[in-house]
Amino acid sequence: MLNLVGFGLGILLGLWTAYKRGGSALDLLHYATIFGLIGFVVGAFAMLVIPAPA
């Protein structure tokens, strides 16, 4: 579940970053994709490290 949260937050962060840099529509898509994938991997790693609630 954390990987999907990381994916969503990564997309939002990527869109915000590209928008602040004044990027075109393709820049927005590219940043959102890359940041989303990074967020997905970080979320997946967090699921392995953080123990599940009891």
Buried (B, 14 or more C-beta within 10 A) or exposed (E): EBBEBBBBBBBBBBBBBBEEEEBEEEBBBBBBEBBBBBBBBBBBEEBEEEEEEE
